Amino acid sequence: MTGATVRALAVFCGSSDGRVPAYRQAAVDLADQLVARDITLIYGGAQVGLMGVVADRTLAGGGRVTGVIPGHMADREVAHGGLTELVVVDTMHERKALMAERADGFMALPGGLGTLDELAEIVTWSLLGLHAKPIGLLNVGGYFDQLLGFFDRAVADGFVRPAQRQLVTVGTEPGRLLSRLIDGPAPG
């Protein structure tokens, strides 16, 4: 998708920092880009891991942050207490639906199975025509290389059409990837 108006970006990422310092730095860099471009961060509402890093850095820069968290997670004191807005929902399904409704675009950073679930669902919703919002995958240090290989295999084996494969824009640097989501790929 090109020329998308992105005023709010849903970010899917880990509830831990991971073992590679570049993951944390990517979350910091993305937050700086969101603040510089006046884009609201929408994320899972936790104060831990990369989720907490991107939220804290966005807030520290004067940006707006909306967290969406299921009540059972908020009750375990995982919820971030200093957000612009914290929305507590009943289920994970409600969380994903509300994040998708409020966002103008999506980006996945390194994370675990929850991140993969969120990314897969939002791509599937795009395939089904439920939204036409840009989707980015921040491939820090080759973290998503095997997932991208799966995508390519699914195309080669006829399970995914080549045009569908293009629904996910891949980049290695947060600012450039965000620009591609907003402005589309650079010519040439």
Backbone torsions as a table, in degrees:
resi	resn	phi	psi	omega
1	MET	NA	134.0	-179.9
2	THR	-117.7	154.2	176.6
3	GLY	66.1	25.2	-178.6
4	ALA	-70.3	141.2	172.6
5	THR	-88.9	110.5	-178.3
6	VAL	-113.2	103.4	176.3
7	ARG	-101.0	-19.5	179.4
8	ALA	-142.5	129.6	-178.2
9	LEU	-117.5	124.8	173.3
10	ALA	-83.8	127.6	-179.0
11	VAL	-115.6	126.2	175.9
12	PHE	-105.8	127.1	180.0
13	CYS	-162.2	176.0	-172.1
14	GLY	-69.6	150.2	172.8
15	SER	-90.6	9.3	167.8
16	SER	-131.1	168.2	-178.6
17	ASP	-80.7	-18.3	-171.8
18	GLY	77.1	177.3	-175.7
19	ARG	-98.5	-5.3	-175.7
20	VAL	-107.2	119.8	-178.3
21	PRO	-56.7	-25.1	-179.7
22	ALA	-63.9	-27.0	179.3
23	TYR	-66.6	-46.0	178.8
24	ARG	-63.8	-41.7	179.8
25	GLN	-63.8	-37.8	178.1
26	ALA	-63.0	-39.1	177.8
27	ALA	-64.9	-40.8	176.8
28	VAL	-63.1	-47.3	-178.0
29	ASP	-63.8	-39.9	177.6
30	LEU	-63.5	-44.8	178.9
31	ALA	-57.9	-43.6	178.4
32	ASP	-60.0	-39.6	178.4
33	GLN	-66.8	-40.1	178.9
34	LEU	-62.4	-44.5	179.5
35	VAL	-63.3	-46.8	-177.8
36	ALA	-61.6	-30.8	-177.5
37	ARG	-99.9	4.7	179.5
38	ASP	56.7	45.6	178.7
39	ILE	-107.1	129.2	177.7
40	THR	-73.3	135.4	173.5
41	LEU	-86.7	129.9	171.6
42	ILE	-118.8	126.6	-176.5
43	TYR	-151.6	-175.6	-172.8
44	GLY	-73.3	1.0	170.2
45	GLY	84.0	1.3	-177.4
46	ALA	-87.0	157.5	178.0
47	GLN	-99.1	3.5	-174.3
48	VAL	-108.7	160.1	173.2
49	GLY	62.5	-155.4	179.0
50	LEU	-62.9	-29.0	176.7
51	MET	-59.2	-47.6	178.7
52	GLY	-65.9	-37.8	-179.7
53	VAL	-61.5	-50.6	-177.3
54	VAL	-66.0	-37.2	178.8
55	ALA	-68.2	-49.6	-178.6
56	ASP	-59.3	-44.1	-177.7
57	ARG	-68.0	-38.8	177.5
58	THR	-62.9	-45.9	179.0
59	LEU	-63.4	-42.5	-179.2
60	ALA	-62.1	-29.9	178.7
61	GLY	-85.0	-0.5	-179.7
62	GLY	91.9	11.0	-179.3
63	GLY	-83.6	172.4	179.4
64	ARG	-100.7	138.4	-178.7
65	VAL	-135.3	124.9	174.1
66	THR	-112.1	123.3	175.4
67	GLY	-105.5	142.8	177.7
68	VAL	-127.0	117.2	-173.6
69	ILE	-138.6	139.6	174.7
70	PRO	-68.2	146.9	-177.4
71	GLY	-55.9	-38.4	-178.6
72	HIS	-64.6	-26.8	177.0
73	MET	-82.9	-38.6	178.6
74	ALA	-62.6	-37.3	-179.5
75	ASP	-64.6	-25.4	179.9
76	ARG	-86.2	15.0	177.8
77	GLU	64.7	28.1	175.7
78	VAL	-89.2	-22.3	-177.0
79	ALA	-63.4	139.4	177.1
80	HIS	-75.2	127.0	-175.4
81	GLY	-88.3	-6.8	-173.4
82	GLY	-117.3	25.8	-175.7
83	LEU	-79.0	161.3	172.0
84	THR	-59.6	-42.1	178.2
85	GLU	-150.1	133.9	173.1
86	LEU	-121.7	120.8	179.3
87	VAL	-107.8	121.9	178.5
88	VAL	-100.5	123.3	-179.2
89	VAL	-115.7	172.9	-177.2
90	ASP	-81.7	-38.1	-171.5
91	THR	-134.2	165.4	174.7
92	MET	-63.9	-34.9	178.6
93	HIS	-62.0	-43.6	177.7
94	GLU	-63.8	-39.1	179.1
95	ARG	-57.4	-52.2	-177.3
96	LYS	-64.1	-40.4	-179.6
97	ALA	-64.9	-42.3	-179.4
98	LEU	-69.2	-40.7	176.3
99	MET	-59.9	-44.3	-179.8
100	ALA	-64.6	-39.3	180.0
101	GLU	-64.9	-42.4	-175.2
102	ARG	-81.5	-19.3	-175.1
103	ALA	-89.1	149.4	173.1
104	ASP	-100.2	-7.4	179.8
105	GLY	-169.7	171.6	-173.9
106	PHE	-137.5	148.0	173.7
107	MET	-145.7	133.9	175.8
108	ALA	-107.2	131.9	172.5
109	LEU	-106.9	173.9	176.9
110	PRO	-53.0	143.7	179.5
111	GLY	-176.3	-171.2	-176.8
112	GLY	-103.6	-144.4	-175.0
113	LEU	-66.3	-33.3	176.8
114	GLY	-63.8	-41.8	177.4
115	THR	-62.6	-44.1	179.2
116	LEU	-62.1	-42.1	178.1
117	ASP	-59.7	-48.1	-178.6
118	GLU	-62.7	-44.3	179.6
119	LEU	-63.7	-47.8	-178.3
120	ALA	-60.6	-41.3	-178.7
121	GLU	-66.6	-42.5	-176.9
122	ILE	-69.8	-33.3	175.3
123	VAL	-68.6	-42.7	178.2
124	THR	-61.1	-43.1	178.4
125	TRP	-60.7	-35.6	176.7
126	SER	-66.6	-44.9	178.3
127	LEU	-57.5	-36.7	-178.5
128	LEU	-82.6	-1.4	179.2
129	GLY	79.7	17.0	-179.9
130	LEU	-79.6	-17.7	172.1
131	HIS	-156.6	162.1	177.1
132	ALA	-129.7	41.0	-176.8
133	LYS	-94.5	148.6	-178.7
134	PRO	-68.2	146.0	-179.2
135	ILE	-127.3	125.8	179.3
136	GLY	-117.9	149.7	176.8
137	LEU	-126.2	113.4	-178.9
138	LEU	-88.5	101.7	-173.9
139	ASN	-89.8	73.1	-176.8
140	VAL	-72.4	122.2	176.5
141	GLY	58.0	27.6	179.4
142	GLY	75.5	16.1	-176.3
143	TYR	-54.1	-39.1	-175.9
144	PHE	-99.0	13.6	-177.5
145	ASP	-55.2	-43.9	-178.6
146	GLN	-69.3	-34.1	175.8
147	LEU	-65.5	-41.9	178.1
148	LEU	-64.6	-35.8	174.4
149	GLY	-62.7	-39.1	175.7
150	PHE	-62.9	-45.0	178.5
151	PHE	-55.5	-47.3	-178.1
152	ASP	-65.0	-38.7	177.2
153	ARG	-64.7	-40.3	178.6
154	ALA	-61.9	-35.8	175.5
155	VAL	-68.7	-49.7	-177.8
156	ALA	-59.0	-35.5	-177.5
157	ASP	-92.2	5.9	171.8
158	GLY	83.9	15.0	177.9
159	PHE	-91.1	-21.6	179.6
160	VAL	-132.8	133.0	177.1
161	ARG	-76.1	148.9	-179.6
162	PRO	-54.2	-38.1	179.5
163	ALA	-65.3	-34.5	177.9
164	GLN	-68.0	-36.6	178.9
165	ARG	-60.0	-29.9	-177.9
166	GLN	-77.8	-3.6	178.6
167	LEU	-66.1	-24.1	-179.8
168	VAL	-103.7	116.9	177.4
169	THR	-90.6	127.9	-175.4
170	VAL	-109.6	138.7	175.9
171	GLY	-150.8	167.6	-178.5
172	THR	-114.9	-6.6	-178.0
173	GLU	-130.4	127.0	-172.5
174	PRO	-55.9	-46.2	-177.5
175	GLY	-63.3	-44.1	179.6
176	ARG	-66.9	-40.7	179.0
177	LEU	-65.3	-43.0	178.1
178	LEU	-60.8	-41.9	176.9
179	SER	-60.6	-41.7	178.9
180	ARG	-65.8	-35.6	177.4
181	LEU	-67.1	-37.6	-177.0
182	ILE	-82.0	-46.0	-171.8
183	ASP	-102.1	-14.1	-174.7
184	GLY	89.0	173.0	-177.7
185	PRO	-65.9	148.4	177.3
186	ALA	-67.4	142.8	179.4
187	PRO	-65.2	151.3	174.6
188	GLY	85.5	NA	NA
